[in-house]
């Protein structure tokens, strides 16, 4: 693995959460991660998170990591909500009429769904399919079909497997939305013009950095645009094959200290 020295180029590093920082099924962050992030900070490099998760669904282990490293920049809900120093830097909500169309369609076709805000995950029903997707995230959710009528919604989760992909795609109900599968039974649906990549662009504009100054680590399909867009996109060794194809570099898997290994090889921990 030939990794250049990026010490003079990189000013900020973004990390996905699930299967990048956190080994989800073990609920464990590799021991090498916190020292690596603290060394980046010591070297004047900002660390940040870019995730599809809502802030209220950050796992306890990630909250511990944030406290241990002093991280204070979070591109969340696939770029729809950016939090910097405990205040919203950017918010992008879905129009109520758009949500109503989705809800009507899902109800007609017996598809369960969730409405996502920075503080809430409101589900249509606690079915086995819904619980199977959400429970491993270790976040809180509750049933409220009408959440969108009185609250801002930033993203919709739709709970269906690939057998219904064609039905949903051909219906036209996803017009203006990006749909990304993150689980065998669930899709993220969000504004097609906003993503982790555009969220990072907004965040670094605020900080005065250029995209070439950004490194990002990811593993999932919702990381593809981010890894393509940043100066140095790094796919985890355990990443989806489509992610590995577009990344500039591929590091070791998460359970083989892939983050620490790459940062060390790239000269960012010297």
N, C-alpha and C positions, 0 to 999 in steps of 0.2 A: 504494500500500500504506500504509494508515493504522495506524501502530504507536504505541501509547501509551508514555509513559515509565514503566518498571517499576523504576526505581532503588531506590525506597523499599520495594518489595514483595518483591523476589527476594533470597533468601539462599543458594540453591544451584541449580546448573544440571546436569542429567543429559544425557549424550549417548549415543545409540546409536553403534555402531562402523561397521558396513558400510554404505556409501553415505550416511553422515551425517558421520562424521569421516574415513573412509577411502574413496577412490575405488578400489574393489577391483580392477578389471581393469587399472588402471595402477599398483597398489600404491603409492598416493601420497596424502599428506595435504596439502590446500591450504596454501600458505605462510602464509596469513593466520590459520590456526587457532591455532598455538602462541602468537603474540603476543596474540591475543584472550583465550585461556585464562589467560595470565600476567597480563593486565590485570584480568581478573575477580578473580583471587587478590589482586592489589594493592589492589583495591577492597573486599576483605573478603568476596567471594562464593566459596563452595566450588564446585569443579568435580568431577564424578563421572561414572562410566560406568554405563550400563544396557544390557546386551547378552544375546543368546541364547547367545553363546559361553561356553565354559568357560575359566577363567583360563589353563590350559595351552595354549589355542589362540589367545591374543592374538597378532596378527601382530607381527613385529619393528618395523614402523613405529609401531604403537600403543604398544609397550613403550618406544620412544624418546620418544614424546610424553609418556608417563607420567613418565619420568625428567626431561624438560625442564620439566614443569609442576608436579611435586610432587604429582600426584594420588594419593589414597590411599583412596578409597571406590569400591567396585565391586559393583554389583548384577549378578550373572552367572547364566548358565544359566536365563534367563527368571525370575529372582527366587528360584531354588531355593538359591543359595549367595551370601551377602553377605560380602565381605571388607573389613574396615576396619583400616587401619594394620597390614597384614600378619597379621591374625588373623581367624578366622571370627566374624562377628557373628551370622549365622543360617544354619542348614543344614536342608534339607528333602529327605529321601531317599525313594525309591519302595520300597514293601514288596517283599520277595523273591518272595512268591507272586504279586503283580501282574506282576512282570517275567516270571516263569515262564509265566504265561498268555499274555502278549504273544509271548514267544519261541516257544511251542508253535504259536500261530496263524500267526506269520510263517513258521515252518519248513513248516507245512502248505501255505501258499499261495505258497511260493517268493518271499518278500519279505525282502530283506536288511535288516539293522538295525545300529545302533551303541548302545553303552552309554556314558553320559557321566558322568564324575566331575570334580571340580575339577582333577585331575592327569592323567586318562587319557581317551582315546577308543578304546574296544575295539569293533572291527567284526566282523560275522559272516563276511564274505568281501570280498576286494579286487576286486570286480567293476568293470566299466567304469562302471556306473551310480553305484556308491558313490564311486569315484575322481572322477567328474565333478562330484559335489556337494561332496566334501570337499577336493580338491586346491586349488581357488581360495581356501580359507580359510587356506592356508599353515600348517596345524598338523600335529602328529604324530599318527598313528593306527597301530594294529596289530590283527592278528586274534586274538580271544579270545572265543569264544562263551560261555564259562563265567565271565566276569569277575564277574558279579553274585553268584555263589555265595560269593565270598570278599571282596567289596568293596562299599562303598556306591555306589549308582547314583542320580543325581539327575534324569536325563532320558534318554529313548530317542529316537533318530532312526530313522525308518522310511523306507526308500528305495523309493518307488513313485510313479508319476505319477497324474494326475487320473483316468485310466481305472479305477483301483482304489479311488478314493475311496468309491464307493457300497458296494462289498464290505466295506471295513474299517469304515465308519460303521455299517452295518446288522448287523455281527457281534456288537455288544455288548462287544467286547474293549476298547473305549476308555472304558468306564464309569469315571467319576471322574477322567478325564484331559482335558486341553485339548489339541487338536491344531491346530497352526498350520503352514501351508505356507510354507517359507522358500526353497524351490528347486523347480524344475519336477519334480524326481525325489525330493524329500525333505520329510518332515514332522518338526517338533518335537512330542514327546509328553511332557507333564509334568502334575503334580498340578493339577487344575482349580481348586483354591482358592489357588494361588500363581502369581504372574506378576511381570512387571517392575513393575507398579503396586503390588502388595502388598509387593514387595521394597523399593521406594522408601518406602512408608509405614512399614515397619519401620526403615529406615535413618534417616529424618528424626525418628522418635519418639525414637530413641537420641540424636540431635543436638539435640532440643528445638525443632524447627521444625514449622510447620503446612503442610498441603498447598498453601495459597495462596502460601507462600513459595518454591514450587518451579517452575522452568521446565524443560522437557525438549524435546529435538530428536530427531526420528526420521523414518523413511521407509518402514518395512515393516509388514506386517500384524501382527507381534507387538509393534508400538509403539502400536496403536490404543488399548488400554485405558490405557496409560501417558499418552498425550497427552490422553485424555479426563479423567483423574483429577487430574493436576497442576494447579496454579494457572494456568500458561500453557503450553499445548501447542503446539509449533511443528513443522509438517510441512516437510520439505525440498521445494524446487521439483521435485526428481526423485522425490518420494515416489509410492507406489501411490495411485491415485485414491481408493480407500476411506479411506486415511489422510488425504488432503487434505480429504475431506468432514467429518471430525470434529474436525480441529485448529482451535484458536482463530485461529491465524495460519499463513500459508504464506510461507516465505522464498524466496530465490533458490535455484537448484540448487547442489549441492555444488561443482561445477566453476566456479561463478560466485561463490564465497566467501559462500555462503548463511548460514553460521554467523556470520562476522564482520559481515556486513551487518545481520543482524537484531539482534545484540547492540548494535551501534553505534546503530541506529535506536531501540532500546528504552532507551537512556541508560545501559546497564550498563558501557560502556567509557569514560565521561567521567571 
